[in-house]
Amino acid sequence: MPADLADRTADATPAPIDETEALEAGLDVLDAPTRTTGPRARRVLARVAPPVIAAAVLLLAWQVLVSSGLKPSYALPSPSAVWASLVEQLQSNAAQRSIVGSLRRAAVGFTISIILGTLLGIVLSRFRLIRRGIGPLVTGMQSLPSVAWVPAAILWFGLTDAAVYAVVLLGSVPSIANGLLAGIDHAPPSYRRVARVLGAGTLAELRWVTLPAALPAYLAGLRQGWAFAWRSLMAAELIAYSPQLGPGLGQLLDTGRELSDMPLVLASILLILFVGIGVEALIFGPVERRLVRTRGLAGG
Amino acid sequence: MSLTTTIDPSAEPVLVPTSGAAPGSVATSPASPAVTLRGVTKTFDPAQGPVIEDLSLEVAKGELVAVLGASGCGKSTLLGLVAGLDRPTSGQIVTPGGRPALMFQDASLFPWLTARGNVELALRLRRGEARRNRNDRRAEADRWLDLVRLGLHADKRPHEMSGGMRQRVALARALAQGADLLLMDEPFAALDAITRDVLHEELGRIRAETGLTVLFVTHNVREAVRLGDRVVLLASRPGRIVREWTVPIPHPRRIESPAVGALAVEITEQLRQEIRRHAR
């Protein structure tokens, strides 16, 4: 309407409030970042296809190597021989018992590691003097192969689960503590200021700001801690072989060595590898993807 | 401005977040101020001299005072002192309404929380806040987000929002602190012109609705004139009040209006003079 138009052009004062509201809503739509995702089937395919193809290529290379006859078959069995051994172990339930035994020990050891590593990380981040004192030691421990502790652990605890846990803890606690420490160190200093402005005390700041801010690096530390725990556990099981300890993947591997049963040795190695991949795919992978998505971090 | 209370920095805390009049009462204006600074000096490194020197300022309840200055005038230091993040070397700062809220140039939202989560955290950490029902807190957070017109975006995370939206969440979070005084440290400096203009209108509307007192620091002269009831110009190194203008232009104002422009020209000239003093 012409009258309406004249009204608006003559109006030198600010736009009426509903117009501002519309302007603001428009800006919100235009300026907000948009996320583009492909169809779900395609995303799943893009995630699953590359590792499947890589595994197929490795399998093929293995078979070619066996067919070439470079090594005798007792030293390098064919994929089908290893598969047969794997099926045999599964049918006799030996594989399942070993996996359950090892996973149980890993879960207990890793849980204790998480508790101790987290507490150690918090203590190191809060007390500068303690950090100066034992920080280098904790970092140095990460480069010390935890297998080195096996003889000592056996002498201290005998051939028991305690010896195995000691080795697992010494392997994974430093990684977890250092991961948390890195996360706390690298959190933007503005978070601390905001926490103080909002009135957070020491504990509230730790609970609501410091720890959530440190989560990505903490998760990386947990992941590395898990890898070290699993490796340490296998080393301990392999060396500390005893009926007292019950079944485990390390023991299965050692059985293969004693019997000079190369297919069993390789089958055990594959089982150890699969458990490692499984934990990564079922636990750490999804947690990290969720973290990356909710925080808008770059990530694959 | 001549009245300076020098105190021993190692003694009692200088920020007195109590209600009522300040100890050692100095004559106050009839409308009791939301914040009073008396002879505030801040020195970080004695070799470099004070960053802020003998600064006295009073902000009345409901007033918006814009503090202007070039780089190095200690604007952010000043807000840090008023917010209680740091203590003055000497002088006194009284905030009768308790701990002020503070908004930064970057929204400083926590990226692991949604818009609502960020506001809820402020409610959770509020001083003297009794353990409250989760639903109550959520409802209150939603009310603050409605006030900045982000009710529909409460579940968004900071990275899913534009800079202007993030700054509005930061404003909602600051308001949710329940403080009488809001300190704003160049809150709109990183935004594009249109968004900034819209947020100026938003701030005006929210002030009209809530009677909020604001101490607003900026280096943008037009912004200071557009928003301020008073504009205070600070000198650089050390930060000291050079001049003060009461802005007579009635609200609502527009940034491009001739009256705002004219006063901005006058203040800019004074600011330039102040900067020229530092040339060797």
Interface residues (C-beta under 8 A of the other chain):
Chain A: A12 T13 P14 I17 T20 E21 L23 E24 A25 L27 D28 D31 A32 P33 R35 S190 Y191 R193 V194 A195 R196 V197 L198 G199 A200 A204 W208 V209 P212 A213 L215 T294 R295 G296
Chain B: A83 L85 R99 A101 L102 F104 D106 S108 F110 P111 W112 L113 L121 A122 R124 L125 R126 R127 R149 H153 K156 R157 P158 H159 E160 M161 S162 G163 G164 M165 R173 Q177 I194 T195 V198 E201 E202 R205 P252 R253 R254 S257
